[in-house]
Structures are given as C-alpha cells and as structure tokens.
Amino acid sequence: MVLVVLAGVAGLTGCTVRVAGTAQAAPAVARQSAGDAYTDANGRFALVPPPGWAVDASGAQGTSVVFVDPQPGRSAAGALRANINVFVATAVADLPGTVVGARNELRAIADYAPTADEPAALADGTPAHLLGGTFTDPGSGLPLRNVQLVTVHAGLTIVATGTSLQDAWAGAEPAIRTSLGSLTVSI
C-alpha cells in the first residue's frame, strides 16, 4: 500500500510518496562522486544537487538525503526553503502499481491539484514516473508545489521529491527539475 506523507524535514515541508516497507536511510557520511553528484553511502542512487544547496544525510524523517536551498522563498503565508528529498524503501509493488497507489493517496489530500502525471526515465534509462501537484501543507498552512520522480529498481522504491512555495515555484523549478533529471540508480 502506498502512503503519502506530509513530512517536515529540518523545518521544511514537502509531500512525498512513500511505499510500505522498511525505510532505508543512509548514514550521515556520504560519498561524493565526479561531477559534484551526491552518491548515497549504500550506493543505491546518485543525484546532482543544485549548486550551493546544503546536504543533509542524517536520515531525518526517514529520508536518505535532503538538499536544501540556502535562500528561503517567501510568500504572504510565510517562508520556506525549496528542498529535494530522496526516500528509499523496500519495494512492495512494481512501478505501475506504485504509481496507481500514489495517485490514489495524492487524491486524498483535501486540496491537492495535480500538475504532472507522466511516464519518465531516469538519466540512466531506468523507467520512472513523474507526479506533481499543488497543495496546502496542513501543519504550516503554506501553499506548496512539488514534483516527484518515482522509480522501482532492484527491489527498492526510490522517490526524489522537489518542493517549494507555490509563489516561488517559477524560480525553484529549473534547479529542482535539473537535479531530479540527474537521478541514476546503482544497485
């Protein structure tokens, strides 16, 4: 069963598709590979974060890593630092099953409005799916927008989610999409 989690990470808010299974957070010390790509300590995935964004591989909120924009976006409702979080869990469904479950869970969010729902491929050619939408974070009341890249590979579900304030999306989206577009899986 797919669960949608509204998770706050280091004071940040985002909507992340999460599958049933045991979260597999990476240790706080992570390897860096060529081209400024972040490679998680378990060698499961690599992703190039936006330049200058902070890296938190502490495993907070069950994430493998969180990348955080040092400059918060601002709106009338408040401020939020754009962020990208990567969640890894043991897969309990194939990619189509995971996507169907994610869609159902996202529709259950009171004011969720989809902005993207399309097949995709990771930089290494692995099949994936892109889901995106707008919603109001129930904890903070902030109007948010996100995009999630979901893949199932080698017994793992990997979800990379970029989130920002709706009002700041136009400025954050290019960096988020470029970073998500660099995702590769290794195992």
N, C-alpha and C positions, 0 to 999 in steps of 0.2 A: 504494500500500500504506500502510495506517495503522500508525503506530508509537506505542506507549505509552512515554512517557519518565518515568522517576523522576528528577526534576530537583531539585537543591538550589539555591536562589536566596538569596544573602546569608545562608547558614546556615539556610535554611528548606527544608522538604521538601514535595513535592506530586507527585501523579500527573497528568500532562497528556496528553490525546490529542493527537497530533501527526501531521500528514499529510506524506507525501513531497512534496518541493518545496523551494523556497528560502525560508528564514525571512526575514521582512522586519521586522527590528527598527526601532523608531522612534529618532530621535536623542534624546539625553538631555534636550534642552529641549523641553517640550511646552506646548501652548496650554491654557488653562483657559477654559471657556465658561460661560454663565449657569447658575445653579443649582448651582454647585460641581461640575459634570460635568467629568471629565477627557476631553479630546479628543486623540487621538494626533496627533503632528506631521504625519503624512501624511494626516490627515482620513479615515481608514478607519473609525473607530468612536469612540463616546463611551460613557462609563460613569460613574456617580456612585459614588465610593468611599465606604466607611463613614466617618463623621465622625472626624477625628483620626488616621486611618491614614496612614502615610508613603507617599510615591510615589517609586518608583524606575523611571525611564525610561531607564536606562543600556543596556538591551539584554542584560543578563546572561542567560546560559543560552538565548539566542535568543528571549527574551520581548520583547514590545513594551512592556509595563509590568507592574510588580508593586506591589501595595498591601499594606502590612504593618501589622498591629495593633501598637501600641506596647507592649502588655502581653502577655507570653508566657503561654500556657496551660501548666499543669503537670500531670503525671501521675507515677505511680510509675516509669515508664520514662524520664522526662526532661521537658524543656520545649520548647515550640515556639510561635512567634508565628503566629497564624492569618494567612493570606495569600490574596490573589486575584492570579492571574497571567493575563495575556492573551497569547496566541500567535497570530500571523498568518503564514500561508504561502500560496503559490500553490496553488489547488485542483487536485487531480488526480482528483476524483470529485465527484458530486453529493451532496446531503445524505444521502439514503438509503444510498448506497454508503459514505460516510464513517462513518455510524453502524454499519453492519454490520462494517466493518473495525475500528472502535473496540471494539465488543463482543468481537470475536474476540481482540483484543490484551489487553483487560482480563481476560478469562477465563484468559489465560496466566500471569497473576500468581498465584503459589502460593496465597496465602490471600485473594485478592480475593473479597469478597462484595458483590453489587450491592444497593443500597438505592433506586435510582431508575433508570428507563429509560422515558421517555415523551416523546411529541411536545410541543413547546412553541412559543412565538412570542416574538420579541424585542419590546421596548416599542414599536418602530415597525411591528410586524406581520410582520416577516420570519420565515419558517419557521425553526425551530431544533429541537434535541433536547436533552433533559436526561438526563445519565448521572451516577450517583453510586454510591459504594461505600465499603467499609472495606478496609483492607489494612495490612500491616506494612511500613514502609519498610526495604528490605534494607540500606541504608547505615547507618542510625542505630538500627534496631530499634524505632522509635517506632510505636505503633498509631495510624493516621491514618484520617480520614474526609474525603471530598471530594464535591463536586458540580461537574459540568462542563456548561456551556452551549455547544453546538456549532452553528455555522451555516456555510453556504456561500453566498456572495453576491458577485456581480460578479467572479468568477474568484479569489476568496480564501476560504480556510477560516479562520474566527476561532473560537478556543476560549478561553473565560473559565472558569477553574477556581478554586474556593474550597476551601481545605484547612485543617483544624485537627486537633489531637489528638482521638482518639475521645472521651476523657473530657471534653473541653472543647467538644464539638460543640454541645450544647444552648445554650451561651452565645454561640458564634460564629455559629451558623446564621442567626439573624434578620438580622444585618448582612450576611452573605455573600449570602443569598437576595435581600434588598432591593437590594443592589448589582448582582448579576447580572441582576435583573429590570429594571434601568435601561438595559441594553446596547442600543445602536442602531448600525446600520451606515450608512455615508455614501456610499461610492463606488458 
